[in-house]
Amino acid sequence: MELDSLKTELEIIFMKDQTFRRIYMDAENKLGKDSAAYDYFWEVVEAQDKVLEKQVTDIIDSYGWLGISQVGRLANTSLWTVLQHGSAESKEKYAPLLLASVLKKESQAVHYARLIDRMLINSDKPQLYGTQIDYTSGTPQFFDIENPDSVNERRKELGLGTIETFAKQKGIVIE
């Protein structure tokens, strides 16, 4: 069956996407954060991201956004994960398909929220759902959130828990 082969292909793509990301801290420690070797490590990752993005967008263009009931949770997650690491154009193009899948309970709401928030942060705009955390100061804190007083309403609309619960899980103190 075609869905079985797509499931397998997407699971392999997920493994390829995550392999370097699972070892980047080791690479940073062994190579040095400011070394040419570490810069090259990330060049390889970014080149791989482009290859995987092309594979995933070809699949979505051919079959639509494949839901959990079609290919399973891991293969479905692969679509989002690769887009998370892909181009702004791909994020923008495919976000509505992910949202439609979320509304049908065929994809995870947190994936949509993270995708949208990452797009906004990358455009120097405040995030909507509070999924993106800034670790640069040494103390984790949320990147700016649009209308923070209504963030829980937006989170609830997607089926996400409160920002306070999420902050506690991530060790973020909310004033």
Backbone hydrogen bonds, N-H to C=O, Kabsch-Sander energy under -0.5 kcal/mol:
donor,donor_aa,acceptor,acceptor_aa,energy
5,S,1,M,-1.3
6,L,2,E,-2.2
7,K,3,L,-2.7
8,T,4,D,-2.2
9,E,5,S,-2.6
10,L,6,L,-2.9
11,E,7,K,-2.2
12,I,8,T,-2.1
13,I,9,E,-2.3
14,F,10,L,-2.3
15,M,11,E,-2.0
16,K,12,I,-2.4
17,D,13,I,-2.6
18,Q,14,F,-2.2
19,T,15,M,-1.9
20,F,16,K,-0.6
21,R,17,D,-0.5
22,R,18,Q,-1.8
23,I,19,T,-0.6
23,I,20,F,-0.9
24,Y,20,F,-0.7
27,A,23,I,-2.5
28,E,24,Y,-2.7
29,N,25,M,-2.5
30,K,26,D,-2.7
31,L,27,A,-2.9
32,G,28,E,-1.9
35,S,32,G,-1.9
39,D,35,S,-2.0
40,Y,36,A,-2.3
41,F,37,A,-2.1
42,W,38,Y,-1.9
43,E,39,D,-1.7
44,V,40,Y,-2.4
45,V,41,F,-2.0
46,E,42,W,-2.7
47,A,43,E,-2.2
48,Q,44,V,-2.5
49,D,45,V,-2.7
50,K,46,E,-1.7
51,V,47,A,-1.7
52,L,48,Q,-2.7
53,E,49,D,-2.7
54,K,50,K,-2.0
55,Q,51,V,-2.0
56,V,52,L,-2.8
57,T,53,E,-2.9
58,D,54,K,-2.1
59,I,55,Q,-1.8
60,I,56,V,-2.8
61,D,57,T,-2.8
62,S,58,D,-1.6
63,Y,59,I,-2.9
64,G,60,I,-2.5
66,L,64,G,-0.8
68,I,106,E,-2.4
70,Q,67,G,-1.0
71,V,67,G,-2.2
72,G,68,I,-2.2
76,N,72,G,-2.0
77,T,73,R,-2.5
78,S,74,L,-1.8
79,L,75,A,-1.0
79,L,76,N,-0.6
80,W,76,N,-1.0
81,T,77,T,-2.9
82,V,78,S,-2.3
83,L,79,L,-1.7
84,Q,80,W,-2.8
85,H,81,T,-1.2
86,G,83,L,-1.5
91,K,87,S,-2.2
92,E,88,A,-2.6
93,K,89,E,-2.5
94,Y,90,S,-2.6
95,A,91,K,-1.8
98,L,94,Y,-2.1
99,L,95,A,-2.7
100,A,96,P,-2.3
101,S,97,L,-1.9
102,V,98,L,-2.6
103,L,99,L,-2.7
104,K,100,A,-1.0
105,K,102,V,-2.1
106,E,101,S,-3.1
107,S,101,S,-0.7
111,H,108,Q,-1.0
112,Y,108,Q,-1.1
113,A,109,A,-2.4
114,R,110,V,-2.5
115,L,111,H,-2.3
116,I,112,Y,-2.7
117,D,113,A,-2.6
118,R,114,R,-2.6
119,M,115,L,-2.2
120,L,116,I,-2.3
121,I,117,D,-2.8
122,N,118,R,-2.7
123,S,119,M,-0.8
123,S,120,L,-0.7
124,D,121,I,-1.9
125,K,120,L,-2.8
127,Q,144,D,-2.8
133,I,131,T,-0.5
134,D,141,Q,-3.7
135,Y,133,I,-0.6
138,G,135,Y,-1.6
141,Q,134,D,-1.8
143,F,132,Q,-2.0
146,E,127,Q,-3.2
150,S,147,N,-2.3
151,V,148,P,-1.2
154,R,150,S,-1.8
155,R,151,V,-2.6
156,K,152,N,-2.5
157,E,153,E,-2.1
158,L,154,R,-1.1
158,L,155,R,-0.5
159,G,155,R,-0.7
159,G,156,K,-0.9
160,L,155,R,-3.1
166,F,162,T,-2.0
167,A,163,I,-2.9
168,K,164,E,-2.2
169,Q,165,T,-2.0
170,K,166,F,-1.7
171,G,167,A,-0.5
171,G,168,K,-1.0
172,I,167,A,-3.1
173,V,171,G,-0.5
174,I,172,I,-0.6
175,E,173,V,-0.6
